[in-house]
Amino acid sequence: MKDFYYLGIITKHFGYKGYAFVYLDTDQPENYSSLQSVFVKIDGELLPYMIEDFQYRGSNQAVVKFEGVEGDEIKDLLKMELYLPLSMLPPLTGNNFYYHEVIGFEVIDQQKGSIGKVADFLDVAQTSIMQVDCNGKEVLIPAVDELFIKLDRENKTIYIDAPEGLIDIYLHGA
């Protein structure tokens, strides 16, 4: 799973010929209109499925027909998650980054200096939170554009400007 990223989910069947609606959980769903295959997570395993037909419908929705899946067989795939290999992600530049690529990067705050290393990202109530390991203490920082000053890929460093007092809460208590 670590070599794959979450693309979306099969939401409901469409018509009677084995088509399904798919929700694409991405900022640029139109980039996937020429997709030829995906991996479907079934019972904890990623299984490859070839795509026979893909029609992007806007609003992160597409109608998909998988090869070999006919009629009501599509109902067995409803609510299944879709994944792609990390190698298919388009490279990002500047301050834009994928969460997986900055794990282990040092986090430097404009006021506090070095905080620690990025351990992970958590999804909490439609907000992503950067989890930073500061010598064994967990520091949680909202992963919002306004807090990120600079991403230095060469030196594996993220520069942030955390709200006043946020870091102190974790390091010194309230």
Helices and strands as residue ranges (DSSP letters): E 4-14, E 19-24, G 29-32, E 37-42, E 45-58, E 61-66, G 71-77, E 81-85, G 86-88, G 99-102, E 106-109, E 113-124, E 127-134, E 137-142, G 145-147, E 148-152, E 157-160, H 166-172
